[in-house]
């Protein structure tokens, strides 16, 4: 059972949610539901241009509360635990040109 599902309609949305500073990788998921650090979650996500949903088991490592500074959205950063290298490669292949961007993300 998936706890949260996120659809990335554009590469910019995916860029803002990707957390490359989490080893091996992480994704930020916008939500107003309460979560806690260390909480295990199953996340489903759909990449831009894809019809399939990718799933992973992860752990909450970041929390943006409602009213977070910098206008960042409420939600959680989830460290990818299952098949992490596959998810990381899939995401980074799509974001190859975006990763050097200085644009703000949902977390930093």
Secondary structure, DSSP 4 states (H G I P E B T S, - for coil): --SEEEE--SHHHHHHHB-TTSSS-EEEEE--S---TT-EEEEEEE-TT--S-EEEEEEEEEEE-TT-GGGPPSEEEEEE-TTHHHHHHHHHHHTTTTTT-----S--
